[in-house]
Amino acid sequence: MRDSQNPVTVSVKELTKICIQAVGTLGYTNEEAGSLVDCMLAAQLRGNNQGIIKITTGGLNKHPEESEVKIVHESPVSARIDGGKCLGMAVLVQAVGMALEKAKATGIALVTTSNTPNSTGYLGWYSKQLAKENLIGIVLAQSPEFVAPYNAYQPIFGTNPIAISVPVSGETESVTLDMATSAYALFGLLEAKTAGTSIPEKVAYDSEGNSTTDPGAALAGAIRGFDRSHKSSGLALMVEILAGALSGCAIEDKKSSASWGNFVLAIDPKIIWGDDAGLDAFRERVTTVCRRVKSAEKLPGVDEIYLPGERGDLVAANCIATDSIDIQSNLYEDLKKMAGV
């Protein structure tokens, strides 16, 4: 196995066109493809491995049993959506839109989704959509058995990511935490396998419980929790319950059931602060907290303290400003072949 592979530098605009063409070959309209690529490129530009690797590895393939999305239950502050085996990303976009509308009307909203057969991708993109509307957004995602609980090597949990976005004052729209409860993302393994690279040590087991740096062996085995302890395992369990058991998606035999789940909570700060002036005061208080974190006394050798997501935001901004991004050559060639260019 190769330990590294030289990336290629490509135009962001050109890559966007190629990706839309490639997604279009999977049966999506130009509008649908544009929305999906927007989410995936938002991840790609910031170095998040929930990006365009999904296009060439089957992450966007339509399920043969795809049907209509249905609202199973609804109230003024909630909804439970059956995704009808439709693409997870598309269904979650609908859920976020519904949560936004309800939270604007009532102050708070909870929407869950189930019965989607694939990943919803970069969760921070969805929670940020809520923060752009001055809402606090919390998005959780449950997925099939890829991650072993603490002290086990059998996969039970999904990578079970969490995204939380909070609106702030000033030019920055929000502060966003986006993290998997696993030590490595599923599509990070697929990306490494495509590139022919190794994964870090102590992030995964093979099928016999041995630590492995081979992404193929890890895919046949199990990923570990992000801190390799009971804490990440406990957090993964809570996501499994809230985005899985609560949503109505599969909680056993999840891979064969093709029914993944999501949890979207939208909160309008005005239900606590009362009015627009109160909202502004809250946003300023969040900004003050963040400012205190960034101005904390630094350890020797530390140049800057970054807020969650800030480093990725800077990377993405530079890619956009220079209209250039580095991606693995194997991935780029696969995309071009798929797009027919």
ABEGO torsion letter per residue (X at the ends): XBABBBBBBBBAAAAAAAAAAAAAAAGBBAAAAAAAAAAAAAAAAAGBAABAAAAAAGAABBBAABBBBBBABBBAABBBBBAGGBBAAAAAAAAAAAAAAAAAAAGBBBBBBBGBABBAEBAAAAAAAAAAAGBBBBBBBBBBBABBBBGBABBABBAGBBBBBBBBBEABABBBBBBBABABBAAAAAAAAAAGBBBBBGABBBAAGBBBABAAAAAABBBBBAAGBAAAAAAAAAAAAAAAAAAGBBABGAAAAGBBBBBBBBBBAAAAAGBAAAAAAAAAAAAAAAAAAAABBBBBGBABBBBBGAAAAAAAAAAAAAGBBBBBAAAAAAAAAAAGX
